Amino acid sequence: MRFGIIANPSKYAVRAPLAQLYQWVGASQHEIMIAHTLVDALPELNSAKVLATESDVIEASDIVLAIGGDGTMLHTAGLVGRSGKPILGINSGRLGFLATLQEDQVHDAMSSLVEGRFQLEQRSLLTAIDAEGREYHALNEFLFSKMGTPAMITVNAWYDGFFINRYWADGLIIATPTGSTAYNLASNGPIVSPQADVMILTPICPHTLTIRPLVLPNNKELKIQVVSQPHEVLFSYDGQVYEIAEYPFEMRIKRSDYSVNMIQLSGHNYFDTLRTKLMWGKDYRELP
């Protein structure tokens, strides 16, 4: 079996989990592949099969291992795209909500992978299309937000051709169920099961008491319009940030025509992750 590794050593401490992987592979007949850029940062990895780019690594792999934090997982999901290659996240960051596997679990996890003791959990994405026909894909969220100013922005929204509302706020998040536990959660949006076919509209600090997050089916089109502003507005998807240059700026958003396959190991589930990573439902009154 061929395992491709995607990692960002400039941001995360990846040496320890990589050492665990190398130790496991050394006692097996399986193969690790990495991109040339990873060897440039960590020369000790040159015993792996080195390919030119991360995209080459994805194409040649049976399973993709993303080592780092949730940012690495989002980056890896973007590389995998429509290929359907399964992804397992190994956490070396702070939270690791998507990259749930810990360093001390690597050996057991690799054995589970080669023995087929895992399930694939399909995570839906959202696709946004701008006025020029360019497509943007998000596993977590799209974001429209102010930049470098205390002033708020104005964003209009329509769903299935019907006007929803005019948002006057610091920004507007359009999140997937996977992204419901990211910026959406920090902005008081709801937690949504990853299997739900929905998208979530969550305003950031709206200047009204009556605007609340909204959950919509993702099989119909959402149109977002940013009207002309006296200051800069940013558009981002899964952390990739662009400054809006022309107004009105419009995006049409709906469910993508492909999903990302996340590996779910035996003994792990979404609700366990909520409790352990986010302390969901933790009641300190129950402690002895």
C-alpha positions in Angstrom: 0.0 0.0 0.0 1.2 3.5 -0.9 0.8 6.3 1.7 1.2 9.9 0.6 2.2 12.5 3.2 1.2 16.1 3.2 2.6 18.3 5.9 3.7 21.8 6.7 6.8 21.7 8.9 7.1 25.5 8.9 3.8 25.7 10.9 3.5 22.4 12.7 5.8 20.1 14.7 5.7 17.2 12.3 9.0 15.4 13.1 7.6 13.2 15.9 4.6 11.8 14.0 6.8 11.3 10.9 9.3 9.4 13.0 6.4 7.1 14.1 5.4 6.5 10.5 8.9 5.8 9.4 9.3 3.3 12.2 6.1 1.5 11.2 7.0 1.5 7.5 10.5 0.1 8.3 8.9 -3.0 9.7 6.4 -3.4 6.8 6.4 -3.8 3.0 4.5 -0.5 2.5 5.7 2.7 0.9 5.7 6.4 1.9 5.8 9.1 -0.6 6.5 12.8 0.0 6.9 16.0 -2.1 10.3 17.5 -2.8 9.4 20.6 -0.8 9.0 18.4 2.4 12.5 17.0 1.9 13.9 20.5 1.5 12.5 21.3 4.9 13.3 18.0 6.6 16.4 16.4 4.8 16.2 13.4 7.0 13.2 12.2 5.1 15.1 11.5 1.9 14.7 7.8 2.4 11.1 8.1 1.3 10.0 8.1 -2.3 10.3 11.7 -3.3 8.0 13.2 -6.0 8.0 16.6 -7.6 4.8 18.1 -6.1 2.1 17.5 -3.5 -0.3 16.9 -6.4 2.0 14.1 -7.7 2.0 12.6 -4.2 -1.9 12.6 -4.1 -2.1 11.0 -7.5 0.3 8.2 -6.7 -1.1 7.4 -3.2 -3.7 4.8 -2.1 -4.3 6.7 1.2 -3.3 10.3 2.0 -1.9 11.2 5.5 -2.3 14.8 6.4 0.1 15.7 9.3 -0.5 18.9 11.1 -3.6 20.7 12.2 -7.0 21.4 10.6 -5.3 23.9 8.2 -3.3 21.1 6.8 -6.5 19.0 6.5 -8.2 21.7 4.5 -5.2 22.2 2.3 -5.0 18.4 1.7 -8.8 18.3 0.9 -8.2 21.0 -1.7 -5.4 18.9 -3.3 -7.4 15.7 -3.3 -10.3 17.4 -5.0 -12.4 15.1 -7.2 -10.0 12.2 -7.0 -11.8 10.7 -4.0 -8.5 9.6 -2.3 -9.2 8.9 1.4 -7.6 11.2 3.9 -6.5 10.5 7.5 -5.5 13.4 9.7 -2.7 13.1 12.2 -2.7 15.9 14.7 0.4 17.9 15.5 -1.4 21.2 16.0 -3.3 22.6 18.9 -6.9 21.5 18.4 -7.0 19.0 15.6 -10.8 18.7 15.2 -10.5 17.3 11.6 -7.0 15.8 12.2 -8.1 13.7 15.2 -5.4 11.0 15.3 -2.7 11.6 18.0 1.0 10.8 17.7 0.8 7.9 20.1 -1.9 6.3 18.0 0.0 6.2 14.7 1.2 2.5 14.8 -2.3 1.1 15.6 -3.9 3.4 13.0 -1.5 2.2 10.3 -2.3 -1.4 11.1 -6.0 -0.6 10.9 -5.6 1.0 7.5 -3.7 -1.9 5.9 -6.2 -4.4 7.4 -9.2 -2.5 6.2 -10.5 -1.8 9.7 -11.9 1.7 8.9 -14.8 3.4 7.3 -15.0 6.3 4.8 -17.1 9.2 5.9 -18.2 11.5 3.0 -17.9 15.2 3.8 -19.8 17.5 1.5 -18.3 20.7 0.2 -19.8 23.9 -1.1 -19.0 25.5 -4.5 -19.1 29.2 -5.1 -19.1 30.6 -8.6 -18.3 34.3 -9.3 -19.5 36.5 -12.1 -16.6 35.4 -14.3 -17.4 31.7 -13.9 -14.5 31.0 -11.6 -15.2 28.2 -9.1 -14.1 28.1 -5.4 -14.6 25.0 -3.2 -14.8 24.9 0.6 -14.9 22.1 3.0 -15.3 24.5 6.0 -16.7 27.8 4.9 -16.9 30.8 2.7 -16.4 34.1 4.4 -17.2 37.7 3.5 -15.7 40.1 6.0 -14.4 43.6 6.7 -10.7 44.4 6.5 -8.7 46.8 8.7 -11.6 49.0 9.8 -14.1 49.2 12.7 -16.9 49.9 10.1 -19.3 47.1 9.3 -20.1 45.7 5.8 -23.4 45.3 4.0 -24.2 41.9 2.4 -27.4 40.8 0.6 -28.5 37.2 0.4 -31.1 35.3 -1.8 -32.0 31.6 -1.6 -33.7 29.8 -4.5 -34.5 33.2 -6.0 -36.1 34.6 -2.8 -34.6 37.5 -0.9 -33.5 36.4 2.6 -32.1 39.5 4.2 -29.6 42.4 4.2 -26.9 41.7 6.7 -25.2 44.7 8.3 -22.4 43.1 10.3 -18.6 42.5 10.6 -19.0 39.7 8.1 -21.1 36.7 6.9 -20.1 33.0 7.1 -21.5 30.4 4.8 -20.5 27.1 6.4 -20.7 23.4 5.6 -21.7 20.9 8.3 -18.0 20.1 8.6 -17.2 23.8 9.1 -20.0 24.2 11.7 -17.4 23.6 14.4 -14.9 26.2 13.1 -15.5 29.9 12.7 -19.2 29.3 12.6 -19.1 27.9 16.1 -16.9 30.8 17.3 -19.6 33.2 15.9 -22.4 31.5 17.9 -23.6 29.4 14.9 -25.1 25.9 15.4 -23.2 22.6 15.5 -24.5 20.5 12.6 -23.8 16.8 12.0 -21.4 16.2 9.1 -23.9 14.0 7.3 -26.6 16.8 7.1 -27.2 18.1 3.5 -27.3 21.8 4.6 -25.4 25.0 4.6 -25.3 27.5 7.5 -25.5 31.3 7.2 -24.0 32.9 10.3 -23.6 36.7 10.6 -20.5 37.9 12.5 -21.5 40.5 15.2 -24.6 41.8 13.4 -25.9 45.2 14.4 -29.4 44.0 15.3 -31.0 41.8 17.9 -33.2 40.0 15.4 -30.7 38.5 13.0 -29.8 34.9 13.8 -28.0 32.0 12.1 -30.0 30.3 9.4 -29.7 26.6 8.2 -30.7 25.9 4.6 -30.8 22.8 2.4 -27.7 22.9 0.2 -29.3 21.5 -3.0 -30.6 25.0 -4.1 -28.7 28.1 -4.9 -27.7 30.8 -2.5 -26.7 34.1 -4.0 -24.5 36.5 -2.0 -24.1 40.1 -3.1 -21.6 42.5 -1.5 -22.6 46.1 -2.4 -20.2 48.9 -2.8 -18.4 49.8 0.4 -16.3 52.8 1.5 -13.6 50.3 2.7 -12.0 47.0 1.7 -14.0 43.7 2.0 -12.4 40.3 1.9 -13.7 37.1 0.4 -12.1 33.8 1.6 -12.6 30.1 1.2 -11.1 27.7 3.7 -8.5 30.3 4.7 -7.6 31.4 1.1 -8.1 35.2 1.2 -8.9 37.6 -1.6 -9.6 41.3 -1.5 -12.8 42.3 -3.4 -11.9 44.8 -6.1 -15.2 45.4 -8.0 -18.7 46.0 -6.8 -21.3 44.7 -6.7 -19.5 41.4 -6.0 -21.7 38.4 -6.4 -21.3 34.7 -5.6 -23.6 31.8 -6.4 -23.2 29.0 -3.8 -24.6 25.4 -3.6 -23.4 21.9 -2.8 -20.4 20.7 -4.7 -20.7 17.8 -7.1 -18.1 15.8 -5.2 -17.3 15.0 -1.6 -14.1 14.4 0.4 -13.6 10.9 1.9 -12.4 11.2 5.5 -11.1 8.0 7.2 -13.0 7.1 10.3 -11.1 4.5 12.4 -12.9 2.0 14.7 -13.5 3.4 18.1 -13.7 7.0 16.9 -16.9 8.9 16.2 -18.0 12.5 15.7 -19.6 12.9 19.1 -16.5 11.6 20.9 -14.5 14.3 19.1 -17.0 17.0 20.2 -16.7 15.9 23.8 -12.9 15.5 23.8 -11.8 18.3 21.6 -14.4 21.0 22.4 -15.4 19.8 25.9 -19.0 19.7 24.6 -21.4 18.9 27.4 -18.7 19.1 30.0 -20.2 19.8 33.4 -17.6 20.4 36.1 -20.2 20.0 38.8 -20.0 16.3 38.2 -16.3 16.1 39.0 -15.5 14.6 42.4 
